[in-house]
Amino acid sequence: MTKPTTSTLEHNLGLWQKITESLQDVFDAHGVYATVALEVARSTGTTAVTGVVGLQGTYYDVWLCDENGRLRQTRWETSKSSFEPLIKAGKITYLEKLQQLPTDLFNSELWQLPRESILAIPLPYKGEY
């Protein structure tokens, strides 16, 4: 991984400050995931997806937020989420849609969202801060 530039570090610090400020009055896990999706989407100008595995690992509660701050919550079956490979990677992962198997694209809730690619960051991320 290349060393982050000063502007990247400032941008990331600003994002974390926004998330921290937004979470001051949030007292439940669902609010945390919704807030993170909202602030990441606004900060990056992209669609952000956050998810947390549900009871017995059979589903994920998922929050989708577009760059304009429109937020919605949904539930994806674990088998159709496509989160597992991203979580198991344990690192920032960039995947292009055209490099995926057609069956993976067709059966995946996650891969229905992007036109071109996904940048995944499992949290907590054990990278450089």
JODAQUI-V777080 format. One record per backbone hydrogen bond with DSSP energy under -1.0 kcal/mol. CO is the residue of the C=O (numbers start at 1). NH is the residue of the N-H. Records with the same first field share a line. If there is no record, write none. Layout:
CO->NH  NH
This chain:
5->9
6->10
7->11
8->12
9->13
10->14
11->15
12->16
13->17
14->18
15->19
16->20
17->21
18->22
19->23
21->24
23->26
28->32
29->33
30->34
31->35
32->36
33->37
34->38
35->39
36->40
37->41
38->42
39->43
40->44
41->45
48->65
50->63
52->61
54->57
55->58
58->78
59->54
60->76
61->52
62->74
63->50
64->72
65->48
66->69
70->66
72->64
74->62
76->60
77->80
78->81
80->109
83->87
84->88
85->89
93->120
95->118
96->99
97->100
101->105
102->106
103->107
110->113
116->97
118->95
120->93
